[in-house]
Amino acid sequence: NAGVTQTPKFQVLKTGQSMTLQCAQDMNHEYMSWYRQDPGMGLRLIHYSVGAGITDQGEVPNGYNVSRSTTEDFPLRLLSAAPSQTSVYFCASSRNRGNTEAFFGQGTRLTVV
Amino acid sequence: GESVGLHLPTLSVQEGDNSIINCAYSNSASDYFIWYKQESGKGPQFIIDIRSNMDKRQGQRVTVLLNKTVKHLSLQIAATQPGDSAVYFCAENIGYSTLTFGKGTMLLVSP
């Protein structure tokens, strides 16, 4: 099994550009989430989904949109990139919302110039 | 690019030593406490969890201790190996909901 797959691995954007970070899992997990990781800040939750068609905001949702049309895919959209969104982004999935074992992708390193 | 490891507390040990990584938490309502390991350039990986009504749980070479009186969680790694070098995060699961992560501790193991 591939687990959680994120694309791209690296991306450079200009301020104001939009893009979509892709995330797919093949474990039939209900729960998926997006985190951003900044130096010394740990992982902060952006958005999450408890199942297809259901999404909700996390700790730092501003500037990001998500949708969950299938169980497998959970893309993260940056609407108008800003330098403050320079970060490493991780997608994760787990069997259900209360499950403590989350499976993470390899991350997308995004730089906004 | 700047490493996620910058500005983190760091624990340096010799190979074969036992390591103890500590974490303080603030929310008494947490249902589970969890430890994750993140190697350089990779996503975090689940190590072990402990339910809030327990005070100790053991895994393979790892032990997690929970002291609810002082709101303290620790991860003990026995016979630390170079492959254990990573950033370790504690996390909380509150109300069977989302995971909230701490800021992390870097473990450096010297041969």
Interface residues (C-beta under 8 A of the other chain):
Chain A: V4 S33 Y35 Q37 D38 P39 G40 M41 G42 L43 R44 L45 Y48 G58 V88 F90 A92 R97 G98 T100 E101 A102 F103 F104 G105 Q106 G107 R109 T111
Chain B: G1 E2 S3 V4 G5 L6 H7 L8 D31 Y32 I34 G41 K42 G43 P44 Q45 F46 D49 F89 A91 N93 Y96 S97 T98 L99 T100 F101 G102 K103 G104
